Amino acid sequence: MRALAVFDIDGVLADVTHRLHHLRARPQRWERFFAAADVDPLLEEGAERLRKAQAEFDVVYLTGRPERNRALTEDWLAEHGLPTGPLYMRDDFDYRPAREMKREVLRWLAHSRDVASVLDDDPAVVRVLDDDGWPVELATWLPHSSTLADAQENKGRT
């Protein structure tokens, strides 16, 4: 069995900048933010990294997107010529920081598979996973916004 290459979606494969205004609004418009993900532009750097990883590893996705967005996410991946899964998503009512949710899923995955790499755009996620000894890399091709950081770490929403 091949080892896993774990990819985040938002900020690694999908450019979310066009929908961040929904999170800057007061009150924040979470459902609109997630519903607009179907038109996210593809981040070519992340897609190229994923395609290269497929030659050596089994690719899985680990995203903070809520489970209710599974069909939208799978459709988006297919539209961009990317595998549609396995796709590990946040439970709809799980509002823990992304670093906690992703750490838990990685630990679960590691019970049955070796994890060769993790690629994520959230510095807090990368820091925690690195401290735990995971082979993690920070995706830097889309500047990480403070709005998205707040959503991931303080709101537990993506």
N, C-alpha and C positions, 0 to 999 in steps of 0.2 A: 504494500500500500504506500502510495506517495505521500510525502509530507504536505502540509497545507500552507498556502500563501493567502493571508487574510487581508482583504481590502475593505476600507470604509468607502462610502459612496459620496456623500455630500462633502465637497471641498477636495476630494481625491479624484473622482470620476465625473461628478456633476458640478457645474458652476451654479451656485445658489445665489449669486449676488443680485440677480434681477428680482428675487422675491424677499430680500431682507427687509424691504420697506414695511412688510406686514408685521415684522417683529419690532420695528421702531414705532409703530402706531400705538396709541393708548386708547382703549385697551389693545393688547397685542391680538392679532388675528391669526391664531395658530392654524385653524382649518384652511384658511386661504393660503397660508404659507405652504402647507403640505400639498394642497390641491394644485398649486402652480408648479410642482416638481415635474410634471409631465412634459414641460417645455424647457427644462434645464439644458443649456448647451453642454456638450461633451467636453471634458478637459482632456485634450489629446495626450498630455504627458502621462496622466494616470492610466488612460486606456492602453498606451504603448507599454507601460510597466506591467499591466495585467496580461497583455498578450505574450510578452516575454516570459512571464512567470508560468504561464500555461504549459510551456515546453518542458518544465521540470517538476512542477507542483500541481496539486489539485487546488483550484481557486475557490474560495468561499468569501461571502460578503458578511461583514459585521457592521451594521448601521444602527444609529440611534433613531432612525425613522420609526414611527409607530406601526404596529402590525396591521392596522386598518389601511395602510398605504401599500400593502404587499402587491396587489394587482397592478397599481399604477407604477410601482418600482420595477416589477418584472417586465411590464410593457416597455418602459423606458430603456431598460437594459437591452431587450431584444431589438428595439428600434435602432440602437446604436451598435448592433452586431456583437454584443457582449453576452456571455453565458448568463442565464437567468437565475442561477442558484448553484449551490445551496445559499440561502439567504437567511441570515439570523438578524431578527429585528427586535426592537424594544416592545414589550407588552404595552398595550394601549394605555394602561393606567400606572405604568412604572415611570416615576418622575425622579429617579435617582440621578445623580451626575453621570454623565457619559462614561467617565473613567471607572466608576463602580460597576455599571451595567456591563461594559465591555470586558472588564477584568473577570467578572463572573462567567461570562460566556466563553472566554478563552480558557479558563480553568476547566470548564466542562468539556470543551473540544479536546483539550490535551489529555483527557482520560483515555481517549481512543485513538488519537492521531498525534504525530509530531507536528509542531507549528514551526515552519521554517522562516516565516517573515510576517510582519504586520505593517501595513501602511495606513496611516491616519493623519488627518490635518489638524487635530486638536492637540495643542501643546500639553495640556493637562493629562490627556489620555496617554500620550507618548511618554511623559515623565513617569507616570505611575507604572506603566507596562515595562519601561526600561528599568525602573527600580526593582521590579519583580523578576527581572532577568529575561524578559521576552525579547526576541530579535525584532525590534520595532524601529521604524523610520518615520520621520516627520515629513509629510508632503508639503512642499513650500511653493508650488507653482500657482496657487491662488492665495493671495494674502488673507490671513485669518482675521476676521473682523471681530470687534468687541461685541457686536450684537449677536453674532453666532456663538461666541464664547459664552456669553451670558445664557443663551438658550441651552447650550450643551451642559454647562456646569452648574448653573444656579436654578434653572427651570426644569432641567431633566427632560427636555423635549425633543432633542435631535442628536 
